[in-house]
Amino acid sequence: MNRIESEWHQLKTHEIAGQMFDNNYDLAMAIIDGIEKRSLKDGYALERFIFNCT
């Protein structure tokens, strides 16, 4: 797996596993929150995140 696949796997397995979302916005917010938590835990800077939900 490349790095993004590894990060996505960790996010799905640990941050949003077992959750149900009513809409795309709630899912997007959970993903953003999970990425922010992982960046703090793993000590890397999260400079910018853009999520286009159309």
Steps between C-alpha positions, in 0.01 A plus 500: 500500500610855442493749785151636437356148489667421831365819657150434364509146636600626846232769488228250407621243752555725801328835460170435324453125537151389594342841453195573286453838337172662403649700214819589315563802721512292818735253333723783380516652848590162653778457243636849565489444877675164461774646283557781749522251790744280308720798415523598868562141611762428236665843520461626147373836387163518336514818297191483287218263425245554225197275471279550197163342566275543201 
